[in-house]
Amino acid sequence: MLLQDVRYALRSLWRSKGFATVAVLCLGFGIGVNTTIFSIVDGVLFKPFPYADPDRLRVIGAIDAHTNDTPTLSYLDLRDWREANTVFSSMGAVSGRSLTLVDGAGEPERYLGAAISWDMFPTLGIAPAIGHLFSADDDQPATGNVVLISDDLWQSRYQRNPSVIGRQVTVNGVTRDIIGVMPPRFNFPTNQKLWIPLGLAASKEPRSARSSLVFARFKPGVSEARALQEITATAARQAATYPEADKDTAAAIQTLRELFIPPNVTRIIWMMMAGVTLVLFIACSNVANLLLARATGRRRELSVRTALGAGRGRVIRQLLTESVVLALVSVPLGLGLAEIGTRLIAADLPPDQVPYYIRWEIDWRSLAYTIAIAAGTALVFGLFPALQASRGNLHESLKEGTRGNSVSRSLLRSTLVVLQISLALVALAGALLFVRSFQNLDAYALGFDPKPLMTFRFYMAGDPYEVKDARLHRVEDIVQRVEALPGVRAAFASNLVPINGGGGGGRVAIDGHPVAEGQEPYINFAGVTAHFYQTLGIGVVRGRNFTESEGWSHDQVAIINETMARRLWPNGDPIGARFKMIGDVNAPDWFTIIGIASDIKEDGINPGNNEAKAAAYVPYGFQQMLNTGLTIRVDGDPASITSAVRGAIRSSDPNLPLAFARTMNDVRRLSFWQNALFGWIFGIIGVVGLLLASVGVYGVMSYSVSQRTQEIGVRVALGAGRRDVMRLVVSQGLLLAAIGIGAGLVLGPAGTYVGRSEFYGVSPFDPVSFGAVSGLLLAVAFVASYIPALRATRVDPVIALRGE
């Protein structure tokens, strides 16, 4: 019986190719955008992490008792926690590192790496592809001259040569043996390329340096509550034993998803899912309207079937079968669009910005979801039309007409259009707010022009750079070589690369203005070489700039930004005033302020981090960092000097790696790439919703005109003019749109309020955005109504009256 219904449904849809094509397109787009976003939701929020039995893994450690930050431990605390452990079968630790690889196979390269304890990968249940993991002996502070590399590093640098095992390389100035290659697509914890033992790297750190993430695996039968009880007791003993290092800390446990997936990402992804669900509802409403219109033309057919003995349930089953077939036929189109969508999104992601454990693709889970929503939507958009079509008086239907049924269907169709308009408004308003937020971030004032600037970073590792001022002298030589290159206007070095962050910060004491301990103001603090402001193309507002010699000296002078001047000296003149960093052993007692400069954007651009911060800049000698940035002002295309800069650095020290070569404009865009991605995804969702809603309005108005042909003919015969007919039809469409817009304006702000933390420079209740979307929907409704109205003016009253 079911097979018979399916065959009949296919024949029926084949006879109505126009109807079937429009319905499949509407459903295909609705299903396609849903499957695309579902693949992202699944990849980020639902797929298990690529470890053995990941549900038994937790992140444990200590947090500041007054905050809710990530649990971490110092290397010394980790040893004590291991000794006290009775609830975990294993515990492993990882600490991020920047690692420079020199091996004679190519130029020195700086990679994102990590220091791990010997039992880190066994805790995850991950084995190497070739070679072996660290042993407990490798993880001792006095040993550990070994390294593990990732599969992609093995591929890119060693062409997957198995003889790489046992090869000697230099990592951060230390000679190490490569002992293993990790499996493909494994870059724990985020996008690391190589790993060194933690013992040698962290053993000299103080107990207060809680820099390691600790992953622990529950023993069988151990509950999370029992584990938390044990580590809470351990943390309390540590705080009592080492009060200076561990005071004000509390034990905490986090799941992997809590650690790896920030709450704002989860919120945005669910907002995307809500947006495409609205689009699917709009598509379903369209198809439901098409089915209602088709049912009107099939009244006689259905009545004949009823007269021949088919019960109402049999008719409903047949009509629902047609709906399910229609939905399943839409699945290939939806999957094709989803495949394109996921590839476009993946192509738009900056390299190494998305952690390796997040991967979205059209797989069996996506296929199952697509089939499930296709079947579900078939019931949603097919049930009411089937119930409507199966109702009615048999005798009247055979005579081709029941007025009551027509009115009922018309009301249902109009209601569906109102629903479409309201849902489209919610989707479009949210999309517009995300797009405007991105535009506001893109236009953020940096305090300098990024277009002529090029940025790099290099890492000075190894014993030669542990000598006093060795880094200062190397940096001075590099900057002078770079500034001598053709096309270079000026350059400066600093751990700070504007927009990309760096430098440091801390509390400061102001000479002559004592405050209570712990209440001192906080500032950003960076050591810079000469030509800092010349490179950025800005001047000192008051006072003077650094002299050539001061940039390479230990002179106790500083230039502060306008925000620091305004906040710390609201009623006085900071020029000549003094401040000192509290607790910084590398800083002298007092810095004397010699100038005030305009604010610049030091760190990334994002919705929650754009408030101007107090900042001071001092000679580079006071902050000689291993990780040093180089910012260069160039005549012409900034990227054109990359190879020349690389050569200048090689001529200064052939073992120095040059990394993160980016124009300042690229640095700027990378700082808010997530917002750009959100903007265009929500923009596409809004556009698809608008197109489907316009199809819905057009369909209803076209159907209305076809149903009112005789009425319009009578009106024309009685003297109604062309404008009167146009006004009659267009006003009906605009009325439906107005009701839908009114409903959307009530629902919309509640939806956009959820994403308020991701908006920048625009309110979730922004009247301009909601007003613009309302106007757009009215315009779309007008156009969608105008075309059927134009057709209505061409009705021949003679033909219409003859039909009556």
N, C-alpha and C positions, 0 to 999 in steps of 0.2 A: 504493500500500500504506500509506504514512504517513497519507494523508488518510483512508483507511478506519479506521485505528487511532484517529485523532483523533475521527472521528464516533462510533465505538463508545464511546470514553472519555467523550464528552459525554453520550451516552445513559445510560451506566452511572452517572455522577455524578448525572444528573437523577433517576434512579430511587432514589438514596440521598441524598435532600436533607438529612437530618439529619446524616449523616456529612460531606457536602460543606460544609455551613454551618459546622460546628465546625472542620473543617480549614482552610477559607478564613479564618475569624476568627483562628485561631492563627497561620497564616502571614502574614496581613495585618498583625497587630500586630508580629510579628517583623521583617517586611520594612519596615514603616513606621518603626520606631525606628532601624533600620539606615540607611535612606535619609536620615532627618533628620540623623543624626550624620555620615553620609558627606558631605552637602552642606556641613557645617561644616568637616570635614577637607579637602575639596576647595577650599573658599573660602580657607582659611587656609594650607594647606601645598602645594597642587598647582597651583592656577590661576596662570597667568603674571601677573606684575605688568603694570599697564596702561601700558606704555611700549613704544616701538619696539624690537624685538629685545632683550628684557630680559636674555637669557642672556649678552650681551656687556657688560653693565653691572656695575661693581664699585664698592665704597666703599673709598677709599684714604686713608691719612693716617698720623699718628704716634700711638703709644700709649706709656704709661708702660712702660718695659722690665720692670718687676717685676709688672705686672698684665696682665689680658687684657680691657681695656675697649674702647670703641668708637673706631675710628680717627678723628681730627680734625686740622684744621690751623688755624693762625692766618691772617689775611688776608695778612700779610707773607710767611709761609712758602709760601702758595699761589702767590704770584707767582713765587717762586724755583723751586718744583716745576714750574710751567708752562714756565719757560725751559729746564729740564733734560729735559723730557719728549720721548721718541722713540717710545713704545709705545702711547700713547692718541691716538685721533683727536680727542677733545675731553674737557675737564674742566670741571665746573661745581660751584659751592659754594652751600650753603644754611645759614643760621643763624636759629634761631627768634627771633621778636620778638613783643612785645605791642604792638599798633598801635591808636591812637585815631583814629577817623575823624570829622571835622566837615565838613559840606557844606551846611548850610542846608536839607536835604531832610527832616530829622528830628532827633531828639535825638542828641547825641554818643554814639557807640558804641565800645566797646573790643572788638577782635577778635583772635583768634589769627592771627598773620601770620608772615611770614618775610622776611629779607633774602637775595636771591639774586644770584649773579654773572650777567652778561649772557648767558653761554653755558650756564646751568643747564638751561633748558627745551629748547634745541636738543640738548643732550647726551641728554636723555630722549626726544627725538623727538616733542615735543608742541608743537603750534601753537595760537595763540589762536582762539577762535570768531569774534570780530570784533576789529578793530584790529591791533596788531602788538606784538612782544616788545621787550624792552630792546635797545638797541644797545650796542656797546662804548663809545661816547661817554657814554651814560647811566650807565655803571658807573664813571666816574671820580670820585675823591674830591671834586672841586670842583663836580661837576654832579649829575645823578641826581634831579632834582625831578619824577619820574614815578612812576606806580603802576599795577600790574595788579590786577584784581579777579576773584573767582571767579564762576561762573555763579549759584550760589545767593545770593550777595550782590547780584549784578545783579538777580536776581528779587525778593528781599525788600525791597531799598531803592530800586531804580529801575524796578521793574515791567518789566524787560527792554526798556527804552527805548534804541534804538540811538544816540540823541544823547548818551548818556553819554560816548562817546569824545570826548576833548578837554575834558571838564568839569574845572574846578579844584576841588580839595578840599584839606582840611588834614589831614595825617597826622602825628601826634606833633608838632604845632606847626609843621610845614613845609608850605608850599603846594606841591601837586603836581598834575600833569595825569594824568587817567586815559587810558592809551593802548591798553588792550586788556582783553578779557574772555576768560578761559580756558574750555575746553570744559566741558560738564556733567559732574558727578561727578569733577572733578579738583580736589583740595585738597592738593596736595603740600606738605610731606612726609607729613603725617598728616591734619589737618582745618583747614588754613589757609584764610583767606578773602581775603587780599590780600597782595601782594608788593611790596617796594621794592628798589632796587638795593643790592647789598652794599657797593660801593666807598664811598659816602657814609656808610653805617652803621658799617662796621668799620675804616675806614682809620686811625682814631685809636687803635685798640686796640693794646696792646703785642704783641710777637712771642710772648710766652709765653701769650697768651690764645687757646688752641686751641679756638675756639667754632664752627667751621664743619665741616659734613659735606661731603666732596668726593666727587662721583660722576664716574666716568671710564668711557669706552667704549673697549674694545680696538680697535686697528687690525686689519684682516684679517690672519690668520696669526700674530698675536702670542699666545703662550701665557701662562697665569697665572704660570708659573715665571719666564719672562723678565721680565715686568712687575714681579714682586716683587724680582727681582735689581736692576732699575734703580732702583726707589724706595728700596730698602735703601741703595744707594750714595748716592742723593740725601740721605736722612735722615742718613747718616753725615757727609757734607760739611756739612750744616746744623748738626749738633751740634758739629763742630769749629770752624765759623765763629762760631756764636752759643752758646757753652757755657752761659751763664747761662739762656737761654731754652729751649734744646733738649737740654740734657744729660739723660741717662737716658731717652731716647726711642728707639723702634724703629719701623721702617716696618711696616705691616700692610695686608692686603687682606681684605675681607669680601664675600661675596655679598649680594644684596639680602635674601634670606630670613634670613641670619644676622643682618643688621642689624635687620630689621623684626619678626621673630617671635622673642620671647624663648624660651629653652630650656624654661622651666617651662610656657609655654603649649603648646608642642609636646608635652611629656610628658602634660599633662592631656588634650589632645585625643586622643592615642593611647589613653589610659586609657578615655576615653569610647567609642572605637571598640571596644576590647576588651570593655567592658561590654555593648554592644549585640550584639556577636558571641556572647557567652554567651547573651543572650536569644534570638538566632536559633537557636542550638543547642538550647535548651530547646523552642522552637516546633517545630523539626524532629523532636525526640524525640517530642513529642506526636503529630504527624502520622504518624510511623513507627509508633507504638503503635496509632493508629486504623487504619492500613493492615493491620497484623498482625491486629487483631481482625476487620477486614472480610474479610481473606483466609481466616480460619477459616470464615466463613459462605459463602465462595465455593469451598470445596474441591470440592464436587460439580461446579459449573460448570466449573472449571479442569480437572478430571479428564475431563469429557466432551470438552472441547476437545482435550485430549491424546489421548483415545481416537479422535477423528476425524482425527488426523494432525498436530496442531500440535506441533512440537518444543519443547524447553525454552527455547531461545533466542527462539522466536516468542512464547511466553507471557511471558517476561521483558520483551520489547520492548513488548508490549501494556500490561503493568502499569506500566512506566516511562513510557509515553506518558500514561497516566492521571495519574501523579504530576506530569509536566511540565504537563499541562493544568490540574491543580489549582493548581499554583504560579502559572502565568500568569494564571489567574482571580483570584488574590490580589493581583496587581500593582496594579489600580486602587484597591483598598482601601488598600494600602500607600502608594501615591503620595498619596492623599487625606489619610491620617494624616500623612505627611511634610510636605505643604504646610501643614497646620495647625500641626505642630510647629515648622517653620522660622519661621512668622509669629509664633507665641507667643514664641519665643526672641528674634527681632528686636524685638518689642514690649517685651520686658523689658530691653533694653539702654538705658542712659542715653544721651541725645543727645550726640553728638560725643565719646564715649568710645572707640568702635571706629574705627580709621583707615579712611580712605575707600577704600583699596585692598583691604580685606577685605569681601567681599560674598558671602553664601551665599543660594542660591535653588534651586528645583527647575527645572533646565534639562535640556538634552539629555544632559549628562554624568550627572546624577542618574538620568534615565530609563534610560540604558544600564546604569548600575550596578544599578538595580533589576531590570531584566530579566535581567542576568547572575547576580545572586544568587538570583533566583527559579528560573532554570534549574539553577544549581548546587545549591541546596537540594533541588530535585526529585530530583536524582540521589542526594544524601546521604540523604534520608528515604525514598526510594523503592527504592533498590537492595536493601537487606537484606530488607525485606518481600517484594520480588519474588523474590529467591533462595529465601526460605523457602517462599513460596506455590508455586513451581514444583517443589519437591522433594516426595517422598513416593511411596507405593506406589499405583499406579493402582487395583488391585483393592480395597484397603482404603479408599481415598478414596471410591470409588463406593458402598461399604457405609456411608459416613458415619462414618468414624472412624479415625484412627491416633493412638494414644496417644503414640507417640514424638514425632511432629510437634508435638502439643499441648504436651508438656513442653518441647520445644526453643523453641517460640514464647513460652511463658510465661516461660522463663528470659531470653529476649532482651528481652521487655517489661519485666520486673523490672529488668534491667540498665539499660535506658533511663531508668527512673524514678530509679534510684540516681544516674545521670549528671545528670538534671535537678535533683535535690535538691542535689547537690554544686555544680553551676554556679550555682544560685540562691543558695546560701550565699555564694559568692564575690562575686556581684553585689550582694547585699543588704548584706554586711559593708562592702564598699567604699562603697556609697551611704550607709550609716549613719555611717561615719567622716567623710565629707564634710559630711553634714547636721550632725553634732555639732560639727565644726570651725566651721561657719558660726554655729551657736548660741553657741559660745564667743566668737567674734569679736564677735557682736552684743551679748554681755553684758560685753564688755571694760570695765574700770573706767577712765574718762577722767580722774578726779580732779576733775570738776565735773559739774553737771547740764546737759545740752545742751538740754533742752526749752524753757526761756524765752529762748533766744538766737537772734539773727538775724545773718547775716554778709553783708558786701558787700566789693567791692574797687573802688578807683578809681585812675586813673593820671594823675599830674601831669607832663605832657609840655610841652616848649616852652621858649623862652628865659626867660620870666618865672620859671620854677622852677629855673633854674640859679643864681640869686642866692643868696648865703649866707642860710640860715634861712628862705628863702621857703616851702619845703615845710612847715617847722615851724609857721609862722604860719598857713598855709592849713589845715593839719590841726587846729590849735587852734580856729580859727573853725568848722570843720565839726563837730567833736565838741561844742562848746558849743551849736551850733544843734540838733544831733540830741538832746542831752540835755534840751533845753528842750521837745521834742515831747511831747504827751500820751501817757501810757502807757509812756514810756521811763524805766527805773529808773537805768541807768548805761550808759556806752559808753566804749570805748577804741579807739585807732588804733595800728596797728603793721604792719610788713611781715608779721608772724606772725599767721595766723589759726589758732587751735588746731585740731588734727586735719588741717587743710589745708596745714600747713607754712609756711615762710617764715623770716624772720630770717637768721641766718648762723651761723658757727661757726669755730673755729680753736683753736690751741694757746695755753695761758696760762702765764704765769709767776706763781708764788706768792711774795709778799714773805716773805723769811726762809727759804725752802725751795728753794734752787737745785738744778736737775737738769741733766743733760747735754743739749747742744743736740740737738734732734730727739726727745728723750724726754719733752718737756713734755706734760701731760695735755690732752686735747681736750674742749671743751665746746660746747654750743649757746649762741648769743648773740643777743639780740633787744632792740631799742629799743621801749619801750612808753610810752604816755601815762598820765597819772593815771587812777585808777579801773580799772586792769587787773584787780586781784584782786576789787574790788567787783563788776565786771561778770560775772566768772566765778562769783561767789558763794562764794568761798573766802577764808580769812583767812591771815594770816602766822602761822606756828607759833611762831617766836621772833623777837625784835627788833621792828622796826616796818615799816610800809608807807611808800610814797612819800607825801610831802605834795603838796598841790594844785600848789604852785609847782614842785616837783622834776620832775613829769611833763613840764613844758614847758621845762625848763632844760637847761643843760650841767653840772649838778652831778655830780661824779664819785662817784656812789653806785650801789649795786647790791643787788638781792635775788636770792638764789640758791635753787635747789630743794633738797630733802632729799637727793637722790642726789648732787649736787655736794658738799654739806656732808659727807656720809658718806664719799665717795671721796677728796676732797682734804684733809679734816681729820679723819681717822678717830679721832684721839685728842685733838683740841683743839676750841676754840670758834671758829667762823669769824666770829662777830659782831665787827666792828672790824678783821678781817683785810683784807689788800689783795691784788688780783691785777691783771694787765694782759694785754691781748690782744697776742700777738706778731705783728708785721707788719701790724697794722691802723693805717693812717695817720689814720683818722678817730677813733680812740680815744685818750683821754689816757694818760699814763703809768700811772696807777694808779686803780682803782676801790676804794672802801671798802664793805665789805659791811655793810648796815644791817638786813637781815632774812633769815629762812629761811622759805620757803613750801612747801606740799605740791607733789608732782610733778603735772604735767598732761601729757596726751598732745598733743604738738606736731604730729606728722606722722601720716600715714595708718595705719589699722589693717590689718595683713595678717599672715599666718602667720610671716614671717621678720623682722619689724621692730617687735616690741613690747617690747623690753628698755628699761627706764627709762634716760634719758640725762641726764648732768650738764648743767645749764642755768643761765644767768645772765640777768637782766632789768635793763636800764639805762634812763635817760630817753630818750625818743624822739629828742631832739636829736642823739644819737650815731649814729643809724641812720635818717636821713631818706631814705626810699626813694621813687623815682618810683612804684613799685607798692606801694600802701598798702592794708591791709585795715582794715575797720571791723567791730567786734563789739559788738552792742547787747543789753542785757538788757531784756526787755519784760514788761509785765503782760498776760496773755492770749495770743492767737495771735501768734507772732513775725512771721509773714508779713504781718500786717495793716498793718504800718508801712512797707511797701516804698515806696508812692507818696509818703508824707510824708517819708521819708528822701531820696528822689530830689528832692523839691522843696527840701529844706534844702540839699542840695549844689548844686542849680542856683542858689539864691539866693546861695551863696557864690562860685561860679564857674560860669557857664553853659556853659563849654566842657569841664567835667570829666565824663567818662563814668562811669556806675555800672554795674558788671558783676558777674556771678556772685552774684546775690542768692539766697541759700539759707539755710534754717533750719539751725541747727547739727546737728539730727538728720539732715537731708538730707546735709550734709557728712560726717557719720559714716557713713551708709549707703553713700555714693558711694566712700568710701575702701576698701571691701571688696566692691564690687558683683560682682566676678568670682567671689568665693567663694560669694556668694549664688546666682549663676547656676549654678556648678558643683554646689552643693548640691541645687538642685531638679531639675537635669538628671539627676544620678546617682540622686536619689530616685525619679524617674519610671522610670528604667531598672530600679531594684530592685523597684518595685511591679509593673511589667509582668512581670519575671522571676518574681516570687512568684505572680502570678495564673496564669501559664502552668504553673508547676510544680505548683500545686494542681490544675489541670485534669488534668495528667498523672497525679498520684496517684489522683485520683478515677476517671479512666478505667481505670487498671489494676485498681483494687479492684472497680469495677463489672464489668469483664470477668471477673475472678477469681471473683466470686460467681456470675455466669451460667454459668461453666464448672464450678463445684463445686455446682450446684444439687442434683444427685442425691446427692453425698457429704453435703451438709448435711441433706438429707431423711433419709438413712440414720441420721445421728447423732441427729437429732430423734426418729426412730422408736425408736432404742435408748435414749432417755431423756435426751438432751442438753437442757439448759434454754436459755432465751433468753439469759442471761448468757454461757453457754458458747459459743453461736454468735457473740455479739457479740465476745467475747474472741478467738475464732479469727480472725475477719476483721480486727478492729482491730489485733491484734498483728502480723499480716502487714504491714499498711501502716506501722505504727510501726517494724518491723524494717527495711523498705526505707529509710524516712526516716533511721533511725539510721546505717545503712551510708553513705548519701549524705552525711549531716552529718559523719561521721568523715572521709570523703574530702575534703569541703570544708574542714574544719579543717586538713587537711594542706596543701591547695593555696592557701587563702585568704590567709594571712599573706605568702606570696611575692608575690601580686598587690598587696596593699595597701601593701607596703613600697615599691613603685615611686613611690607618691604621697605619701611621707612628708613631703616638703618643703612640701606644701600643707595639711597637717593642723596644727591649732592646739589645744593643750590636750588632745590625745588621741594615743595611740601607734598606729602601724600594726598592732600586735599586741594592741590593747586587748581584754582578756578580757571586759569588760562588753559591748562591741559584738558580739563573736563569740558570747558566751553568749546575748545577747538574740536574735540572729538564729537561733541554734540552737533556742532555745525556741519562737520564732515558727514555724519550719519544722515542729517537732514538733507544735505545736498545729494547724497547717494540715493536716498529714498525718493527725492524729486526726480532724478534722472531715471531711476528704475520704474517710476510711475508715469513719467512723461512719454516713454516709448509706447506702452499700451494705450495711453490716453490719445496719442497721435493716431493710433490705429482705430480707436473708437470714433474719431471724428470722420472717418471714412465709411462709416456704416451707411448703407443705402436704406432709407426708411421704407421704401417699397418692399424690398426683400424681407426686412425685419417684420413689417406688418403682415406680409404674406405668411411668414413663419408663425405668427401669433394666431 
